[in-house]
Amino acid sequence: MNPGTAIPLLGRQYRALRASWATWALAAIALLFAATSPVTARYLPEILGGLVGGGSGGTPLPIDVSALPDPTPADAWAQWSSNLSQIVIVIVAIVAASAISADVARGTAIPLLARPITRTGLWATAFAAVTAVVAAVTVISTAAMVAVAALLFDDLASPDIRLIAGGTALWLLFAVSAIAVTMAASGAGASSLGAAAAGIAYFGLMAVAGIWPPMKEWSPAGLLAAADGTAEPGAIIVTIAVAAAAIVVGMAAFNRREL
């Protein structure tokens, strides 16, 4: 597919994503957690302190607030990283699931393919558009988290920008693999619901696999636990391989699929 066709098709895919409720849900949820993560980290001692004396009959709950360390910006990043890895990634799978399946279900894929557009080009531009939107939402939300943390904490020396940039980049790489797996299922014929389920199942499998240390070193599970901004080289290489394999499978399956 030549650039003269790819650019308008990318624009169409972007407009479709902009019109989707799932995209707006992703942006809203990401920004909400970005704003609340520093607040939760900063006021956690006060929140827990409010629970003291909240037991039945006025019995104090066994919480020693004085033993808690002072909140730091690193706590805000850890909270935000946890939200990315546990909640936001699920919405990413839902967004990716409809990129191809929605066109097939609505019957708009056939008129598109009647033009000088290949199935590979349609799948690839949908994948590129979803990846670009997810990356933009992630970067903007992370910047918002840093801005809120700057208002709440006097010392922003920790975490430094390398930790935040590294952790965000590693999470985005895992997100790309999740998008690829989700869209591979979509290309193979799964409905939007089925494709989303495949993406969420992939995330769930990696989350469970991360309990076993070797899987953190040699699977995408290691990127889900990269709150410190680093991951084992093996985990990065395998994640790239998984994403590449899913992309190849998704394109091949979509090329053979009956519409």
Disulfide bonds with the S-S distance in Angstrom:
none
